[in-house]
Every structure is written in C-alpha cells, then in structure tokens.
C-alpha cells in the first residue's frame, strides 16, 4: 500500500495511507490534550488537507502512544487563564463550529480510541461517525469535578447517543467507564486488543473508502440529518439525497460492474 510521508502539523501528525487520511493527536507528554495549536491544526488537517485530496475517501483519527487518545483540555495551560463569561461564550463558538464541521465532514471519520478519551477528547470522538476502542481505553466527561461542564458538545451529543439517563449519570458523577461498558452503552461499536486496534480501524476505513464516494457522502448526510429531526422530514431528506446521486457516473458504473460481474471503478462523480 502506497504511503505518503508523515506531515508534522505541530500538535498532530498527518499522513495518507491508500485512500485513508490518518490524523494522530501528538502531544504524548501531555496525554494528547487539546492545548497549544491543536484546534487550528485539526482544522488544517481536515479542511485544507483531507478535504482537497481526491485520494482521501475516509479519515482515521487516533492518539499517539498507548495511554491516551486525548485527555481533554490542557488544565495546566488553562489554570492560569482568567476569562469572563461573556468572552468565553463568544470564544467557545469557534470550538463548537470546529467540532460540528468535523461531525458534518463529507468524508466518513473513524476514531480509534487507543487510551483514555476524557472531556474534550471524548467530545472529539463523539463527532466521529464510528468509534472503535482498545480494551484498555477508558472514557468519560469529568468536567464537573473541576467546577465546569462539558462544553464542546458533550451535554448534547452524549444523550443523543446513549440516552438521557445514562448521559446524566456519566456527566453528573464525572465517572470514567471502561471499554466494555462503553461498548454496552453504544459509545463504541467494537472493542479490540490494543495491538489489533489500528489494523482493525484501518481495515474498516479502507473498506468504506472502497465504496462510491458520493453514495457514502449522501448516506452519512441523510443519517446525520435524520437524527436531528422527525421521521417525515428525515424521509424527505433521504429522498433528496437519493435523487442527488441518481444520475451520477458512480451509480452507472456500479450497475454496469454488477451486471458484467467485475470490480467497479468509482471516481466520486
């Protein structure tokens, strides 16, 4: 499989493996926390690099080392910073926009949770389409312990994913749960041994990347939109999404390849 050289974007590493862009959160001495330039680095990786690279058809995001996917905010950086509530309200909109844009990214995003995913780290993972976890991983939103709340989407995405009662229990107790409990709750879809996590995540990302890009894009969009609205509105958007790709070259190629019993060649058009 052809590989591109790893790019060091500051707080993360970026590389392309086949049709998959691999983003590695890379602050191992700080548990890959969301400090320094990580947010603008994430924006660059997703929206300047992966978006504009026609080879890239899916994204895989993980953390460096074996301890942490991302341990959330860098508390040591923030502890000495004082900000008034009105300024925070305005500034936090940028974080909400970044995370929302990752959630709505047109190419599917898979999180390989290789260690702890806490606070903002779990909130990043919740923006991903599919989450796999190492058996040693632990996840949680412990912000309450610090006198704050999960404010990068955690209070909104977690209950939508696992239900209100379980989300309230996790957020209000600040408890961390192990990978098997996260699997049972539906936060992750698979738990693997640590040495099998990245191979399994890469295999999944490549399988998705092999499918017609437009169909993948519009299926993801229809699911996301449907989860935010009522059934009738969701069905209407589903019809819209299906109609948008009805005349695509990829649909014609897929049908021809099926009839001719050959492997299709999809171009995303």
WOMOTA-V369996 format. One line per field, one symbol per residue. ss: DSSP state (@ for helix, = for strand, . for the rest). phi: phi as a letter, one per 30 degrees, with the letter a starting at -180 (. if undefined). Layout:
ss = ???
phi = ???
This chain:
ss = ..=...==...======..======..@@@.......@@@@@@@@@@@@@.......======....===....@@@@......@@@@@@@@@@@@@@@@@@@....======..===.@@@@@@@...=====...===..@@@@.......@@@@@@@@@.@@@@@@@@@@..===@@@@@@@....===.@@@@@@@@@@@@@@@@...@@@@@@@@@@@@@@@...@@@@@@@@@@@@@@....@@@@@@@@@@@@.........
phi = .dbcedcccjcacbacciccdcccdbbddchhddchcdddddddddcccddccdddbabbcbcdicdbdadiddddddecccbdddddedddeddedddddddcedcdbcccdcadbchedddddddddbbcbddcdbblbceedcibbdbcjddcdddddcjddddddddddidcbddddddddjdccabbdedcddeddddddddddddeeddddddddddedddcbddddddddeddddddcdcdddddddddddddhbddcccib
